[in-house]
Each structure stands twice: as C-alpha cells, then as structure tokens.
C-alpha cells in the first residue's frame, strides 16, 4: 500500500541522484537517501520510504530495514532538537536515571515525546562510545559529556 502524497523536493531528488552515482549498487545509497530526506524534514515519513525505494529500485522493506537499524533516523515527527540520552550500562552506573528524570521534569515530557513548543524531543540511545565521560547525551549531532542534573540547563540553553 503506497503512501501517495509524498514527493521529493528538487533538492532532495538532486542530492539522492548524486548519492546513487557514488556507489556501484543503488542499495548502498539507502542510508544517504534517508539522511537527505531527514535533513530537510527532520524525520522520514512513510511516503519517503516508498519514494526512496522507487528511486533506488529496491524494496520498501529494504529501506525500512535500514531506517530501523540506524537509531538516528526518525520515523516519527521530532522537534527542532533531538536529545538522545545514553542508557547503556556505563552511563546507567554513572547516573543515567537521575539525568533522564531531571530532563523529563524540566521539559515536561516523557521519552519519545516532543515539547509543546516543538523545541525538544527526548529519546534514549545506546552506548555512544564515551563511557569514560558518562553520563553522555547527544543533542542533534553534538555529543555532551559528564552531563548531570546540575549542568543540564547549560547544555539545553544552547538549543533555542
Ligand atoms: Fe554511555 Fe557508553 S555507556 S557512552
């Protein structure tokens, strides 16, 4: 069942076609195509999954599989900034619970939700490979280390 109302912008189409030419196999461009759409729309709607499958000549299931594998491809709408808090063991032992709780309390949202002003979406994420600087979180593409309930405000205020 196709989702009919999605169309690539001219920019998206051009960027995706450019990506296709980088690889011997169009399939290899799936992640690039997902990132291109997400960079323009913040997230990847269902229609985009089908459109990417069409333009690459692969199955929609293949596109969905790649989107699911990468935990920073969003298949639901997100706010202007995405806070992804590491909940793996290193951060868990160093105060993840307190940090995650304080963010939820400050923003008035639960994990998976977006603030009413569309400013932040809060999500968990697996180990970011910086366990010696736990607790660790990302906001968009930036990683923040040793984040605590005491210094979280100074992190969040960088994102308007
Ligand atoms: Fe959090 Fe590794 S456990 S960065």
Backbone and ligand atoms as CSV (ligand in chain L), in Angstrom:
chain,resi,resn,atom,element,x,y,z
A,1,UNK,N,N,0.840,-1.195,0.000
A,1,UNK,CA,C,0.000,0.000,0.000
A,1,UNK,C,C,0.871,1.238,0.000
A,2,UNK,N,N,0.717,2.011,-0.990
A,2,UNK,CA,C,1.604,3.149,-1.128
A,2,UNK,C,C,1.036,4.359,-0.384
A,3,UNK,N,N,1.935,5.221,-0.005
A,3,UNK,CA,C,1.504,6.475,0.609
A,3,UNK,C,C,1.712,7.530,-0.456
A,4,UNK,N,N,0.606,8.005,-1.024
A,4,UNK,CA,C,0.660,8.680,-2.295
A,4,UNK,C,C,1.059,10.140,-2.284
A,5,UNK,N,N,0.981,10.804,-1.138
A,5,UNK,CA,C,1.098,12.261,-1.190
A,5,UNK,C,C,2.529,12.763,-0.979
A,6,UNK,N,N,3.497,11.874,-1.043
A,6,UNK,CA,C,4.878,12.316,-0.825
A,6,UNK,C,C,5.578,12.570,-2.144
A,7,UNK,N,N,6.253,13.709,-2.224
A,7,UNK,CA,C,7.129,13.961,-3.368
A,7,UNK,C,C,8.442,14.540,-2.891
A,8,UNK,N,N,9.534,14.065,-3.448
A,8,UNK,CA,C,10.821,14.689,-3.141
A,8,UNK,C,C,10.806,16.141,-3.603
A,9,UNK,N,N,11.473,16.995,-2.859
A,9,UNK,CA,C,11.754,18.333,-3.391
A,9,UNK,C,C,12.817,18.178,-4.473
A,10,UNK,N,N,12.975,19.228,-5.282
A,10,UNK,CA,C,14.006,19.186,-6.325
A,10,UNK,C,C,15.378,18.977,-5.683
A,11,UNK,N,N,15.602,19.612,-4.560
A,11,UNK,CA,C,16.882,19.488,-3.856
A,11,UNK,C,C,17.121,18.051,-3.411
A,12,UNK,N,N,16.099,17.464,-2.795
A,12,UNK,CA,C,16.239,16.071,-2.318
A,12,UNK,C,C,16.546,15.131,-3.488
A,13,UNK,N,N,15.795,15.296,-4.563
A,13,UNK,CA,C,15.978,14.417,-5.720
A,13,UNK,C,C,17.402,14.539,-6.278
A,14,UNK,N,N,17.851,15.771,-6.375
A,14,UNK,CA,C,19.190,16.015,-6.919
A,14,UNK,C,C,20.264,15.392,-6.013
A,15,UNK,N,N,20.104,15.589,-4.701
A,15,UNK,CA,C,21.083,15.039,-3.758
A,15,UNK,C,C,21.081,13.511,-3.776
A,16,UNK,N,N,19.899,12.916,-3.854
A,16,UNK,CA,C,19.805,11.454,-3.852
A,16,UNK,C,C,20.406,10.892,-5.138
A,17,UNK,N,N,20.112,11.535,-6.263
A,17,UNK,CA,C,20.693,11.055,-7.529
A,17,UNK,C,C,22.213,11.174,-7.493
A,18,UNK,N,N,22.679,12.229,-6.880
A,18,UNK,CA,C,24.116,12.416,-6.708
A,18,UNK,C,C,24.696,11.259,-5.870
A,19,UNK,N,N,24.004,10.914,-4.790
A,19,UNK,CA,C,24.465,9.825,-3.912
A,19,UNK,C,C,24.495,8.496,-4.665
A,20,UNK,N,N,23.475,8.256,-5.484
A,20,UNK,CA,C,23.402,6.983,-6.218
A,20,UNK,C,C,24.659,6.782,-7.059
A,21,UNK,N,N,25.156,7.867,-7.641
A,21,UNK,CA,C,26.319,7.751,-8.522
A,21,UNK,C,C,27.610,7.467,-7.774
A,22,UNK,N,N,27.573,7.578,-6.460
A,22,UNK,CA,C,28.765,7.292,-5.663
A,22,UNK,C,C,29.003,5.808,-5.475
A,23,UNK,N,N,27.958,5.014,-5.680
A,23,UNK,CA,C,28.057,3.597,-5.322
A,23,UNK,C,C,27.839,2.710,-6.540
A,24,UNK,N,N,28.470,1.537,-6.511
A,24,UNK,CA,C,28.250,0.553,-7.566
A,24,UNK,C,C,26.821,0.018,-7.500
A,25,UNK,N,N,26.292,-0.067,-6.286
A,25,UNK,CA,C,24.954,-0.618,-6.051
A,25,UNK,C,C,24.037,0.477,-5.518
A,26,UNK,N,N,22.893,0.726,-6.149
A,26,UNK,CA,C,21.974,1.744,-5.630
A,26,UNK,C,C,21.585,1.487,-4.169
A,27,UNK,N,N,21.513,0.212,-3.801
A,27,UNK,CA,C,21.159,-0.180,-2.435
A,27,UNK,C,C,22.052,0.502,-1.393
A,28,UNK,N,N,23.313,0.695,-1.775
A,28,UNK,CA,C,24.273,1.289,-0.850
A,28,UNK,C,C,23.925,2.748,-0.533
A,29,UNK,N,N,23.073,3.353,-1.352
A,29,UNK,CA,C,22.710,4.762,-1.142
A,29,UNK,C,C,21.488,4.924,-0.239
A,30,UNK,N,N,20.961,3.822,0.298
A,30,UNK,CA,C,19.744,3.934,1.120
A,30,UNK,C,C,19.964,4.875,2.301
A,31,UNK,N,N,21.064,4.673,3.018
A,31,UNK,CA,C,21.262,5.497,4.225
A,31,UNK,C,C,21.461,6.965,3.838
A,32,UNK,N,N,22.183,7.208,2.754
A,32,UNK,CA,C,22.352,8.595,2.290
A,32,UNK,C,C,20.988,9.217,1.986
A,33,UNK,N,N,20.152,8.472,1.272
A,33,UNK,CA,C,18.842,9.000,0.888
A,33,UNK,C,C,18.004,9.309,2.135
A,34,UNK,N,N,18.038,8.412,3.121
A,34,UNK,CA,C,17.289,8.656,4.364
A,34,UNK,C,C,17.796,9.921,5.068
A,35,UNK,N,N,19.121,10.071,5.092
A,35,UNK,CA,C,19.702,11.245,5.765
A,35,UNK,C,C,19.356,12.532,5.020
A,36,UNK,N,N,19.320,12.460,3.695
A,36,UNK,CA,C,18.979,13.644,2.896
A,36,UNK,C,C,17.547,14.075,3.199
A,37,UNK,N,N,16.626,13.121,3.190
A,37,UNK,CA,C,15.224,13.458,3.492
A,37,UNK,C,C,15.118,14.005,4.918
A,38,UNK,N,N,15.782,13.334,5.863
A,38,UNK,CA,C,15.674,13.778,7.250
A,38,UNK,C,C,16.269,15.171,7.447
A,39,UNK,N,N,17.341,15.477,6.709
A,39,UNK,CA,C,17.960,16.796,6.861
A,39,UNK,C,C,17.011,17.907,6.403
A,40,UNK,N,N,16.092,17.581,5.518
A,40,UNK,CA,C,15.143,18.576,5.006
A,40,UNK,C,C,13.854,18.635,5.810
A,41,UNK,N,N,13.490,17.503,6.445
A,41,UNK,CA,C,12.153,17.406,7.054
A,41,UNK,C,C,12.188,17.050,8.529
A,42,UNK,N,N,13.401,16.857,9.076
A,42,UNK,CA,C,13.643,16.435,10.458
A,42,UNK,C,C,13.376,14.953,10.673
A,43,UNK,N,N,12.470,14.360,9.891
A,43,UNK,CA,C,12.132,12.953,10.080
A,43,UNK,C,C,11.756,12.374,8.719
A,44,UNK,N,N,11.530,11.053,8.689
A,44,UNK,CA,C,11.294,10.366,7.420
A,44,UNK,C,C,9.875,9.792,7.410
A,45,UNK,N,N,8.960,10.440,6.707
A,45,UNK,CA,C,7.584,9.929,6.658
A,45,UNK,C,C,7.476,8.644,5.825
A,46,UNK,N,N,6.377,7.924,6.006
A,46,UNK,CA,C,6.165,6.664,5.281
A,46,UNK,C,C,6.328,6.848,3.775
A,47,UNK,N,N,5.744,7.920,3.242
A,47,UNK,CA,C,5.794,8.143,1.803
A,47,UNK,C,C,7.220,8.240,1.289
A,48,UNK,N,N,8.114,8.779,2.121
A,48,UNK,CA,C,9.510,8.918,1.704
A,48,UNK,C,C,10.179,7.556,1.594
A,49,UNK,N,N,9.768,6.620,2.463
A,49,UNK,CA,C,10.342,5.263,2.387
A,49,UNK,C,C,10.025,4.649,1.027
A,50,UNK,N,N,8.780,4.794,0.581
A,50,UNK,CA,C,8.389,4.256,-0.731
A,50,UNK,C,C,9.088,5.004,-1.865
A,51,UNK,N,N,9.176,6.312,-1.726
A,51,UNK,CA,C,9.803,7.109,-2.787
A,51,UNK,C,C,11.287,6.774,-2.912
A,52,UNK,N,N,11.942,6.542,-1.777
A,52,UNK,CA,C,13.363,6.162,-1.808
A,52,UNK,C,C,13.506,4.782,-2.455
A,53,UNK,N,N,12.604,3.864,-2.082
A,53,UNK,CA,C,12.637,2.525,-2.684
A,53,UNK,C,C,12.506,2.641,-4.203
A,54,UNK,N,N,11.580,3.481,-4.672
A,54,UNK,CA,C,11.359,3.656,-6.115
A,54,UNK,C,C,12.597,4.202,-6.805
A,55,UNK,N,N,13.133,5.270,-6.255
A,55,UNK,CA,C,14.232,5.945,-6.958
A,55,UNK,C,C,15.489,5.067,-6.980
A,56,UNK,N,N,15.648,4.221,-5.940
A,56,UNK,CA,C,16.827,3.347,-5.890
A,56,UNK,C,C,16.575,1.992,-6.556
A,57,UNK,N,N,15.305,1.701,-6.823
A,57,UNK,CA,C,14.996,0.402,-7.409
A,57,UNK,C,C,15.179,-0.752,-6.431
A,58,UNK,N,N,14.874,-0.503,-5.154
A,58,UNK,CA,C,14.963,-1.557,-4.133
A,58,UNK,C,C,13.589,-1.710,-3.480
A,59,UNK,N,N,13.433,-2.693,-2.606
A,59,UNK,CA,C,12.163,-2.889,-1.932
A,59,UNK,C,C,11.975,-1.898,-0.793
A,60,UNK,N,N,10.710,-1.536,-0.544
A,60,UNK,CA,C,10.426,-0.638,0.579
A,60,UNK,C,C,10.880,-1.272,1.898
A,61,UNK,N,N,10.793,-2.594,1.981
A,61,UNK,CA,C,11.249,-3.291,3.189
A,61,UNK,C,C,12.743,-3.119,3.432
A,62,UNK,N,N,13.502,-3.040,2.344
A,62,UNK,CA,C,14.940,-2.812,2.490
A,62,UNK,C,C,15.204,-1.422,3.066
A,63,UNK,N,N,14.448,-0.448,2.577
A,63,UNK,CA,C,14.621,0.931,3.062
A,63,UNK,C,C,14.207,1.008,4.537
A,64,UNK,N,N,13.077,0.377,4.835
A,64,UNK,CA,C,12.597,0.386,6.225
A,64,UNK,C,C,13.610,-0.307,7.143
A,65,UNK,N,N,14.201,-1.389,6.653
A,65,UNK,CA,C,15.192,-2.120,7.452
A,65,UNK,C,C,16.383,-1.246,7.811
A,66,UNK,N,N,16.859,-0.486,6.834
A,66,UNK,CA,C,17.995,0.406,7.100
A,66,UNK,C,C,17.568,1.515,8.056
A,67,UNK,N,N,16.379,2.060,7.852
A,67,UNK,CA,C,15.875,3.138,8.725
A,67,UNK,C,C,15.765,2.651,10.170
A,68,UNK,N,N,15.351,1.407,10.345
A,68,UNK,CA,C,15.196,0.842,11.682
A,68,UNK,C,C,16.553,0.578,12.326
A,69,UNK,N,N,17.517,0.162,11.492
A,69,UNK,CA,C,18.842,-0.183,12.008
A,69,UNK,C,C,19.545,1.055,12.581
A,70,UNK,N,N,19.394,2.180,11.915
A,70,UNK,CA,C,20.065,3.403,12.367
A,70,UNK,C,C,19.165,4.133,13.353
A,71,UNK,N,N,19.593,4.177,14.616
A,71,UNK,CA,C,18.686,4.746,15.613
A,71,UNK,C,C,18.626,6.274,15.554
A,72,UNK,N,N,19.380,6.867,14.617
A,72,UNK,CA,C,19.230,8.316,14.482
A,72,UNK,C,C,18.500,8.696,13.197
A,73,UNK,N,N,17.855,7.731,12.580
A,73,UNK,CA,C,16.866,8.036,11.541
A,73,UNK,C,C,15.506,7.983,12.223
A,74,UNK,N,N,14.762,9.070,12.135
A,74,UNK,CA,C,13.497,9.163,12.867
A,74,UNK,C,C,12.325,8.910,11.930
A,75,UNK,N,N,11.488,7.959,12.313
A,75,UNK,CA,C,10.312,7.615,11.505
A,75,UNK,C,C,9.038,8.237,12.066
A,76,UNK,N,N,9.205,9.038,13.114
A,76,UNK,CA,C,8.087,9.795,13.704
A,76,UNK,C,C,8.519,11.262,13.722
A,77,UNK,N,N,7.560,12.188,13.720
A,77,UNK,CA,C,7.947,13.602,13.802
A,77,UNK,C,C,8.756,13.884,15.069
A,78,UNK,N,N,9.729,14.759,14.935
A,78,UNK,CA,C,10.527,15.185,16.089
A,78,UNK,C,C,10.565,16.711,16.123
A,79,UNK,N,N,10.989,17.232,17.267
A,79,UNK,CA,C,11.098,18.669,17.430
A,79,UNK,C,C,12.345,19.223,16.738
A,80,UNK,N,N,12.602,20.525,16.991
A,80,UNK,CA,C,13.749,21.162,16.322
A,80,UNK,C,C,15.064,20.541,16.760
A,81,UNK,N,N,15.106,20.083,18.016
A,81,UNK,CA,C,16.321,19.466,18.549
A,81,UNK,C,C,15.965,18.119,19.169
A,82,UNK,N,N,16.804,17.126,18.899
A,82,UNK,CA,C,16.570,15.794,19.469
A,82,UNK,C,C,17.642,15.525,20.528
A,83,UNK,N,N,17.171,15.292,21.745
A,83,UNK,CA,C,18.070,14.920,22.844
A,83,UNK,C,C,18.067,13.405,22.928
A,84,UNK,N,N,19.229,12.798,22.746
A,84,UNK,CA,C,19.339,11.339,22.823
A,84,UNK,C,C,20.270,11.013,23.985
A,85,UNK,N,N,19.701,10.414,25.026
A,85,UNK,CA,C,20.463,10.165,26.250
A,85,UNK,C,C,20.900,8.699,26.272
A,86,UNK,N,N,22.192,8.472,26.461
A,86,UNK,CA,C,22.708,7.099,26.506
A,86,UNK,C,C,22.182,6.379,27.739
A,87,UNK,N,N,21.550,5.209,27.484
A,87,UNK,CA,C,21.030,4.429,28.616
A,87,UNK,C,C,21.759,3.091,28.754
A,88,UNK,N,N,22.935,2.978,28.148
A,88,UNK,CA,C,23.700,1.730,28.283
A,88,UNK,C,C,24.403,1.697,29.644
A,89,UNK,N,N,25.069,0.571,29.907
A,89,UNK,CA,C,25.462,0.259,31.284
A,89,UNK,C,C,26.409,1.300,31.899
A,90,UNK,N,N,27.372,1.800,31.099
A,90,UNK,CA,C,28.338,2.750,31.652
A,90,UNK,C,C,27.653,4.009,32.158
A,91,UNK,N,N,26.736,4.525,31.373
A,91,UNK,CA,C,26.008,5.735,31.772
A,91,UNK,C,C,24.977,5.413,32.844
A,92,UNK,N,N,24.395,4.222,32.742
A,92,UNK,CA,C,23.430,3.807,33.756
A,92,UNK,C,C,24.077,3.823,35.138
A,93,UNK,N,N,25.302,3.304,35.213
A,93,UNK,CA,C,26.007,3.240,36.510
A,93,UNK,C,C,26.424,4.614,37.011
A,94,UNK,N,N,26.533,5.582,36.096
A,94,UNK,CA,C,27.028,6.906,36.475
A,94,UNK,C,C,25.912,7.944,36.612
A,95,UNK,N,N,24.662,7.493,36.666
A,95,UNK,CA,C,23.603,8.452,36.972
A,95,UNK,C,C,22.612,8.729,35.861
A,96,UNK,N,N,22.512,7.795,34.919
A,96,UNK,CA,C,21.533,7.973,33.843
A,96,UNK,C,C,20.128,8.273,34.377
A,97,UNK,N,N,19.696,7.487,35.340
A,97,UNK,CA,C,18.321,7.634,35.853
A,97,UNK,C,C,18.036,9.051,36.338
A,98,UNK,N,N,18.957,9.582,37.120
A,98,UNK,CA,C,18.759,10.923,37.669
A,98,UNK,C,C,18.754,11.961,36.545
A,99,UNK,N,N,19.677,11.791,35.596
A,99,UNK,CA,C,19.753,12.734,34.481
A,99,UNK,C,C,18.489,12.670,33.623
A,100,UNK,N,N,18.099,11.461,33.262
A,100,UNK,CA,C,16.916,11.285,32.398
A,100,UNK,C,C,15.675,11.830,33.097
A,101,UNK,N,N,15.570,11.542,34.397
A,101,UNK,CA,C,14.432,12.041,35.175
A,101,UNK,C,C,14.413,13.554,35.230
A,102,UNK,N,N,15.584,14.157,35.405
A,102,UNK,CA,C,15.599,15.615,35.526
A,102,UNK,C,C,15.262,16.280,34.192
A,103,UNK,N,N,15.681,15.683,33.091
A,103,UNK,CA,C,15.331,16.245,31.777
A,103,UNK,C,C,13.821,16.155,31.562
A,104,UNK,N,N,13.248,15.006,31.897
A,104,UNK,CA,C,11.798,14.837,31.729
A,104,UNK,C,C,11.031,15.861,32.564
A,105,UNK,N,N,11.530,16.081,33.767
A,105,UNK,CA,C,10.858,17.024,34.666
A,105,UNK,C,C,10.983,18.463,34.147
A,106,UNK,N,N,12.191,18.831,33.708
A,106,UNK,CA,C,12.400,20.200,33.214
A,106,UNK,C,C,11.571,20.482,31.962
A,107,UNK,N,N,11.501,19.506,31.062
A,107,UNK,CA,C,10.827,19.727,29.778
A,107,UNK,C,C,9.346,19.359,29.834
A,108,UNK,N,N,8.945,18.627,30.874
A,108,UNK,CA,C,7.546,18.225,30.989
A,108,UNK,C,C,7.131,17.213,29.936
A,109,UNK,N,N,8.072,16.375,29.525
A,109,UNK,CA,C,7.751,15.323,28.550
A,109,UNK,C,C,8.312,13.995,29.014
A,110,UNK,N,N,7.758,12.936,28.445
A,110,UNK,CA,C,8.265,11.588,28.679
A,110,UNK,C,C,9.116,11.186,27.477
A,111,UNK,N,N,9.930,10.128,27.627
A,111,UNK,CA,C,10.719,9.650,26.489
A,111,UNK,C,C,9.832,9.386,25.271
A,112,UNK,N,N,10.292,9.815,24.111
A,112,UNK,CA,C,9.525,9.650,22.880
A,112,UNK,C,C,8.634,10.836,22.573
A,113,UNK,N,N,8.500,11.740,23.537
A,113,UNK,CA,C,7.600,12.892,23.329
A,113,UNK,C,C,8.377,14.140,22.905
A,114,UNK,N,N,7.601,15.108,22.407
A,114,UNK,CA,C,8.148,16.391,21.963
A,114,UNK,C,C,7.474,17.499,22.767
A,115,UNK,N,N,8.243,18.507,23.148
A,115,UNK,CA,C,7.673,19.615,23.907
A,115,UNK,C,C,6.625,20.358,23.068
A,116,UNK,N,N,5.676,20.983,23.739
A,116,UNK,CA,C,4.568,21.648,23.042
A,116,UNK,C,C,5.075,22.746,22.120
A,117,UNK,N,N,6.205,23.369,22.468
A,117,UNK,CA,C,6.753,24.435,21.610
A,117,UNK,C,C,7.630,23.869,20.485
A,118,UNK,N,N,7.655,22.530,20.366
A,118,UNK,CA,C,8.374,21.878,19.270
A,118,UNK,C,C,9.888,22.012,19.400
A,119,UNK,N,N,10.357,22.414,20.590
A,119,UNK,CA,C,11.786,22.687,20.723
A,119,UNK,C,C,12.607,21.404,20.881
A,120,UNK,N,N,12.137,20.484,21.721
A,120,UNK,CA,C,12.916,19.284,22.025
A,120,UNK,C,C,12.096,18.010,21.905
A,121,UNK,N,N,12.734,16.959,21.395
A,121,UNK,CA,C,12.231,15.585,21.509
A,121,UNK,C,C,13.244,14.825,22.355
A,122,UNK,N,N,12.753,13.971,23.245
A,122,UNK,CA,C,13.638,13.213,24.139
A,122,UNK,C,C,13.584,11.728,23.794
A,123,UNK,N,N,14.761,11.128,23.614
A,123,UNK,CA,C,14.849,9.710,23.277
A,123,UNK,C,C,16.026,9.068,24.009
A,124,UNK,N,N,15.932,7.761,24.252
A,124,UNK,CA,C,17.114,7.038,24.716
A,124,UNK,C,C,17.957,6.623,23.520
A,125,UNK,N,N,19.229,6.342,23.753
A,125,UNK,CA,C,20.093,5.845,22.683
A,125,UNK,C,C,21.087,4.880,23.309
A,126,UNK,N,N,21.607,3.967,22.497
A,126,UNK,CA,C,22.595,3.021,23.038
A,126,UNK,C,C,23.973,3.674,23.100
A,127,UNK,N,N,24.885,2.994,23.772
A,127,UNK,CA,C,26.244,3.477,24.073
A,127,UNK,C,C,26.830,4.316,22.948
A,128,UNK,N,N,27.305,5.502,23.325
A,128,UNK,CA,C,27.881,6.429,22.357
A,128,UNK,C,C,29.399,6.316,22.314
A,129,UNK,N,N,29.936,5.320,23.005
A,129,UNK,CA,C,31.370,5.053,22.929
A,129,UNK,C,C,32.221,6.027,23.718
A,130,UNK,N,N,31.623,6.681,24.689
A,130,UNK,CA,C,32.374,7.638,25.510
A,130,UNK,C,C,32.097,7.354,26.981
A,131,UNK,N,N,32.103,6.066,27.319
A,131,UNK,CA,C,31.665,5.633,28.652
A,131,UNK,C,C,32.531,6.228,29.764
A,132,UNK,N,N,33.778,6.574,29.448
A,132,UNK,CA,C,34.653,7.171,30.474
A,132,UNK,C,C,34.245,8.606,30.777
A,133,UNK,N,N,33.312,9.146,30.005
A,133,UNK,CA,C,32.834,10.510,30.274
A,133,UNK,C,C,31.335,10.503,30.561
A,134,UNK,N,N,30.861,9.403,31.144
A,134,UNK,CA,C,29.441,9.245,31.447
A,134,UNK,C,C,29.004,10.191,32.571
A,135,UNK,N,N,27.734,10.563,32.587
A,135,UNK,CA,C,26.684,10.298,31.580
A,135,UNK,C,C,26.848,11.157,30.320
A,136,UNK,N,N,26.479,10.548,29.206
A,136,UNK,CA,C,26.684,11.167,27.905
A,136,UNK,C,C,25.336,11.310,27.206
A,137,UNK,N,N,25.154,12.416,26.518
A,137,UNK,CA,C,23.964,12.556,25.667
A,137,UNK,C,C,24.349,13.297,24.406
A,138,UNK,N,N,23.507,13.170,23.405
A,138,UNK,CA,C,23.670,13.943,22.186
A,138,UNK,C,C,22.491,14.891,22.056
A,139,UNK,N,N,22.768,16.088,21.556
A,139,UNK,CA,C,21.684,16.944,21.076
A,139,UNK,C,C,21.975,17.153,19.602
A,140,UNK,N,N,21.081,16.698,18.763
A,140,UNK,CA,C,21.324,16.689,17.316
A,140,UNK,C,C,22.647,15.968,17.043
A,141,UNK,N,N,23.612,16.638,16.429
A,141,UNK,CA,C,24.865,15.969,16.096
A,141,UNK,C,C,25.967,16.184,17.128
A,142,UNK,N,N,25.671,16.916,18.177
A,142,UNK,CA,C,26.718,17.253,19.150
A,142,UNK,C,C,26.636,16.343,20.370
A,143,UNK,N,N,27.784,15.806,20.774
A,143,UNK,CA,C,27.843,14.950,21.959
A,143,UNK,C,C,28.268,15.798,23.153
A,144,UNK,N,N,27.574,15.593,24.275
A,144,UNK,CA,C,27.888,16.308,25.513
A,144,UNK,C,C,28.263,15.282,26.577
A,145,UNK,N,N,29.365,15.554,27.280
A,145,UNK,CA,C,29.917,14.589,28.223
A,145,UNK,C,C,29.688,15.037,29.667
A,146,UNK,N,N,29.713,14.051,30.577
A,146,UNK,CA,C,29.583,14.331,32.009
A,146,UNK,C,C,28.399,15.250,32.285
A,147,UNK,N,N,27.271,14.915,31.715
A,147,UNK,CA,C,26.069,15.737,31.906
A,147,UNK,C,C,25.346,15.251,33.159
A,148,UNK,N,N,24.966,16.190,33.995
A,148,UNK,CA,C,24.314,15.859,35.269
A,148,UNK,C,C,23.075,16.728,35.432
A,149,UNK,N,N,22.222,16.406,36.406
A,149,UNK,CA,C,21.076,17.283,36.676
A,149,UNK,C,C,21.529,18.706,37.010
A,150,UNK,N,N,22.778,18.844,37.496
A,150,UNK,CA,C,23.272,20.176,37.877
A,150,UNK,C,C,23.675,21.004,36.652
A,151,UNK,N,N,24.214,20.362,35.621
A,151,UNK,CA,C,24.689,21.169,34.480
A,151,UNK,C,C,23.833,21.010,33.214
A,152,UNK,N,N,22.727,20.281,33.315
A,152,UNK,CA,C,21.908,20.055,32.118
A,152,UNK,C,C,21.338,21.369,31.564
A,153,UNK,N,N,21.032,22.321,32.444
A,153,UNK,CA,C,20.466,23.591,31.947
A,153,UNK,C,C,21.425,24.284,30.981
A,154,UNK,N,N,22.699,24.267,31.318
A,154,UNK,CA,C,23.674,24.971,30.472
A,154,UNK,C,C,23.830,24.259,29.129
A,155,UNK,N,N,23.538,22.966,29.084
A,155,UNK,CA,C,23.539,22.261,27.795
A,155,UNK,C,C,22.305,22.659,26.995
A,156,UNK,N,N,21.139,22.559,27.640
A,156,UNK,CA,C,19.890,22.785,26.898
A,156,UNK,C,C,19.760,24.215,26.402
A,157,UNK,N,N,20.308,25.164,27.164
A,157,UNK,CA,C,20.106,26.559,26.741
A,157,UNK,C,C,20.899,26.904,25.477
A,158,UNK,N,N,21.773,26.001,25.039
A,158,UNK,CA,C,22.470,26.218,23.762
A,158,UNK,C,C,21.558,25.962,22.564
A,159,UNK,N,N,20.378,25.392,22.836
A,159,UNK,CA,C,19.481,24.996,21.738
A,159,UNK,C,C,18.156,25.733,21.856
A,160,UNK,N,N,17.901,26.656,20.950
A,160,UNK,CA,C,16.707,27.501,21.053
A,160,UNK,C,C,15.555,26.925,20.260
L,1,LIG,FE1,FE,27.030,5.641,27.786
L,1,LIG,FE2,FE,28.970,4.112,26.746
L,1,LIG,S1,S,27.503,3.583,28.236
L,1,LIG,S2,S,28.598,6.214,26.410
